[in-house]
Amino acid sequence: MVSWFFSLQFRLIAAFAMVLALALVSVSMYVGFTARQATERFQEEVEETRAARMEQLVTQYYATGRSWVGLQAAVEQASSLYGWRIVVRDTEGRIMADSHQAFDAPGMMTMPGMSMMRGSRQFRVLSSGREVGSVVVAPSVAPQVVPEPSVSILASALNRSLLWT
C-alpha cells in the first residue's frame, strides 16, 4: 500500500487534481469578480436612467402648461414607483413639489440640505432654452417605502452556484 502512495501514477493524478482545482478556483474567482462589477455598473445605469426620466417628466410637464400647478401628484406617483424623494424647485429655490411632503401652497417650504444628501442628483429644468427650475432626486428615507431588491443578489447567486460547482 505504501508503494502505491509514492508511485509515479499517484503523484501524476494528485498533481493533475491540484492543477484542475487551482484552475477551477481561479475561474470561479474571476467570474464572481466580473459578475459583481457588471451588476454594480448595471445598477448605476438603471438609477441614472430613472433620474433622467424624472428630469424629462418634469421638463415636459412644465413645457406643456408653462407652470408648476398640479405637479405634486405626478411627483408623488413617480416617487412611489422609484422609491425616491423627488423635490422640484423654481429658480428662486422655492419648493414647487415634494414627493414626501404634502403641503397646501407651492413654495411654502425650502430644504437647503436636500441637494447635499448622499446619493442625490440635481438636474436643471429648461424651457425654451432658459432655466425654470431644478429637480433633486435622492434616496428615500421614509419607512413606508418598500425598497427594491438589489441587483447584487444576482452576483451572490452566481457566486454560490460557482462554489457548489
ChimeraX attribute file (.defattr): number of C-alpha atoms within 10 A of each C-alpha:
attribute: neighborCount
match mode: 1-to-1
recipient: residues
	/A:1	5
	/A:2	6
	/A:3	8
	/A:4	10
	/A:5	10
	/A:6	10
	/A:7	10
	/A:8	11
	/A:9	11
	/A:10	13
	/A:11	13
	/A:12	11
	/A:13	11
	/A:14	12
	/A:15	12
	/A:16	12
	/A:17	12
	/A:18	12
	/A:19	12
	/A:20	12
	/A:21	12
	/A:22	12
	/A:23	12
	/A:24	15
	/A:25	14
	/A:26	12
	/A:27	13
	/A:28	19
	/A:29	15
	/A:30	12
	/A:31	16
	/A:32	20
	/A:33	13
	/A:34	13
	/A:35	18
	/A:36	20
	/A:37	14
	/A:38	15
	/A:39	17
	/A:40	16
	/A:41	12
	/A:42	14
	/A:43	15
	/A:44	12
	/A:45	12
	/A:46	12
	/A:47	12
	/A:48	13
	/A:49	12
	/A:50	15
	/A:51	23
	/A:52	15
	/A:53	13
	/A:54	22
	/A:55	22
	/A:56	15
	/A:57	17
	/A:58	23
	/A:59	20
	/A:60	15
	/A:61	17
	/A:62	19
	/A:63	16
	/A:64	10
	/A:65	10
	/A:66	12
	/A:67	12
	/A:68	18
	/A:69	14
	/A:70	13
	/A:71	19
	/A:72	21
	/A:73	14
	/A:74	16
	/A:75	23
	/A:76	21
	/A:77	12
	/A:78	18
	/A:79	23
	/A:80	17
	/A:81	12
	/A:82	19
	/A:83	21
	/A:84	24
	/A:85	24
	/A:86	28
	/A:87	27
	/A:88	27
	/A:89	23
	/A:90	19
	/A:91	12
	/A:92	10
	/A:93	15
	/A:94	18
	/A:95	21
	/A:96	25
	/A:97	28
	/A:98	25
	/A:99	23
	/A:100	18
	/A:101	13
	/A:102	12
	/A:103	13
	/A:104	7
	/A:105	11
	/A:106	19
	/A:107	16
	/A:108	10
	/A:109	15
	/A:110	14
	/A:111	12
	/A:112	9
	/A:113	7
	/A:114	17
	/A:115	16
	/A:116	12
	/A:117	12
	/A:118	9
	/A:119	9
	/A:120	17
	/A:121	18
	/A:122	18
	/A:123	16
	/A:124	19
	/A:125	24
	/A:126	18
	/A:127	15
	/A:128	7
	/A:129	7
	/A:130	9
	/A:131	12
	/A:132	19
	/A:133	23
	/A:134	23
	/A:135	25
	/A:136	23
	/A:137	26
	/A:138	22
	/A:139	17
	/A:140	20
	/A:141	12
	/A:142	11
	/A:143	7
	/A:144	9
	/A:145	15
	/A:146	12
	/A:147	13
	/A:148	9
	/A:149	8
	/A:150	11
	/A:151	15
	/A:152	17
	/A:153	12
	/A:154	14
	/A:155	21
	/A:156	14
	/A:157	12
	/A:158	17
	/A:159	19
	/A:160	13
	/A:161	11
	/A:162	16
	/A:163	13
	/A:164	7
	/A:165	8
